[in-house]
């Protein structure tokens, strides 16, 4: 009987030690994973934003789908305006000749390290989930301007940590909240991850 009681006490101590360890370790693992995944997703969103800005230089508006974005950036060129002083008028230094130079958009995308083939996919989803993308035009201060919004929900890429119970470890964590950039109601390309 004495041995059985000692065995039960040892088992209870081990069990309580495990509970204590997991209660301390779980928030640390969650915060580490949250930081790691957030950084990867925000890097991808910044690549999408850079690609959209190049698309806008070419077309004058934003792409409303990743297929359209990829097709234009693969096949079109970016126009650059080069201003040269007018050599025929040395007396007027404010007079310029404009020269348009075309550069391959694909070369620029490659130099930025952007992978167009995987741009649409949310990291940590095994290519099963794409970012939501919307683009249109709106009137802003009496001017028609292009707008874009690219978003996904936290729960899409947080995997095992997509449960709302993990918000007790991070007060700003809401799995159903969106992370992304842009707005369909104002001409802004800011990201909401800061």
Helices and strands as residue ranges (DSSP letters): H 2-59, H 66-75, E 77-85, E 96-104, H 105-111, G 116-118, E 132-140, E 143-153, H 154-157, G 159-161, G 164-168, E 178-182
